[in-house]
Amino acid sequence: MKDIATLAIPAHTLCRLLQYANAHQTEPCAGELAAIAIEEWLARAEGVSATRIRRHGYQWKTVFLPEGTQLRAWNRIGFAYAEVIGDHIVHLGVAVSPHEFMPLQRDFP
């Protein structure tokens, strides 16, 4: 028999887990799903060397956007897309600020 302990997690996360477990009742119970997720996270974390930690990204006010983050902006005309590459937000091949990324309507394709 496994020992059971409690752990405080954010209420929103717990609600999502319980909703998922309720919708997929053929899978393990919520507690088992949480244990599986934690074990998988620990296995990944222990297998990652310090050199593989993402060190690049774009710091925007209090938000850090890691390298590879994809951004999408919308206005009445349509969507515009950008991606964080290195330490820059790149839109149509040009490094832009978040303000510059919010294109004017005439700039949309």
Helices and strands as residue ranges (DSSP letters): H 11-23, H 30-47, G 50-52, E 57-60, E 63-66, E 70-74, E 79-85, E 88-91, E 94-96, H 98-101, G 105-107
